[in-house]
Amino acid sequence: MAGDAHAGTPQGLGKCTSCGKFYPIRNKPDGSLWPIGTGGECRCGGTDFEAALQH
């Protein structure tokens, strides 16, 4: 799955903008963040994430 923004090695840490929960993230080609291992959304249902720490 190399190059797949939905899996693989985390590129940083992201925070859900709805509830503040942190997830390992990857950068998607469109510039948005994808929380690894979640199917794209937070447990609260939020789908927007902001970078908290990036490599």
C-alpha positions as CSV (number, residue, x, y, z in Angstrom):
1,M,0.0,0.0,0.0
2,A,2.9,2.3,-0.4
3,G,1.7,5.8,-1.4
4,D,-1.8,5.1,-0.2
5,A,-2.9,8.0,2.0
6,H,-5.3,5.8,3.9
7,A,-2.8,3.4,5.4
8,G,0.9,3.1,6.1
9,T,3.4,4.9,8.2
10,P,2.1,7.9,10.1
11,Q,3.4,11.3,8.9
12,G,2.4,13.1,12.0
13,L,-0.3,13.5,14.6
14,G,-3.6,15.1,13.9
15,K,-6.5,16.4,16.1
16,C,-10.2,16.1,15.3
17,T,-11.6,19.6,15.0
18,S,-14.9,18.5,16.5
19,C,-13.8,16.8,19.7
20,G,-10.1,17.2,20.0
21,K,-9.2,13.5,19.9
22,F,-5.7,12.8,18.5
23,Y,-4.9,10.3,15.7
24,P,-1.8,9.3,13.7
25,I,-2.3,10.9,10.3
26,R,-1.2,10.8,6.7
27,N,-1.3,13.7,4.3
28,K,-3.7,13.2,1.4
29,P,-2.7,14.5,-2.1
30,D,-5.4,17.2,-1.8
31,G,-3.7,18.6,1.4
32,S,-6.2,17.3,3.8
33,L,-5.3,14.9,6.7
34,W,-6.4,11.2,6.9
35,P,-6.6,9.6,10.4
36,I,-4.9,6.2,9.9
37,G,-7.0,3.1,10.8
38,T,-10.3,4.9,11.2
39,G,-12.0,4.8,7.9
40,G,-11.7,8.5,7.6
41,E,-13.6,9.7,10.6
42,C,-13.3,10.2,14.3
43,R,-15.3,8.2,16.9
44,C,-17.4,11.4,17.3
45,G,-18.2,11.4,13.6
46,G,-16.0,14.3,12.8
47,T,-14.2,14.2,9.4
48,D,-12.0,17.3,9.7
49,F,-8.5,17.1,11.3
50,E,-5.8,19.7,11.9
51,A,-2.1,18.9,12.2
52,A,-0.8,18.8,15.8
53,L,2.7,17.5,14.9
54,Q,4.2,16.5,11.6
55,H,7.5,14.8,10.6
